[in-house]
Amino acid sequence: MPDLLTAAEREALLPPLGETGWGADPATDSLRKIWKFRSFSEAWAFMSRVALLAEKRNHHPDWRNVYNVVDLRLTTHDAGGLTRLDTDMAVAIDRYAGAAEVQRDQTEEIRCLCQARPR
């Protein structure tokens, strides 16, 4: 089982991830990021690429998808919190997101395209 991140590792690894939109959630000891893609198809393609990566690394995210939005969390369940598996996975996942918009304020309501369009 991988070791939890030390305080020094957190200080070194989490700020650069924060700059790209990953937020640390102390309550669940996880990393979270919310992407807004231009369409459902783009969001699904992203999730498919991440799923293949997760299978290859045997490290699977907790995620939610609503139309064009993907809300993803990383934590190492068997270790009880954040490990290098999570920070390394976050960096790798970012390569697949392309030009998707990142919702940096994770306390803000998540609105997908279907909710934002006038009826």
Secondary structure, DSSP 8 states (H G I E B T S, - for coil): ------HHHHHHHHHHHHHTT-EEETTTTEEEEEEE-SSHHHHHHHHHHHHHHHHHHT---EEEEETTEEEEEE-BGGGTB--HHHHHHHHHHHTT-TT-EE---TTS----HHHHS--
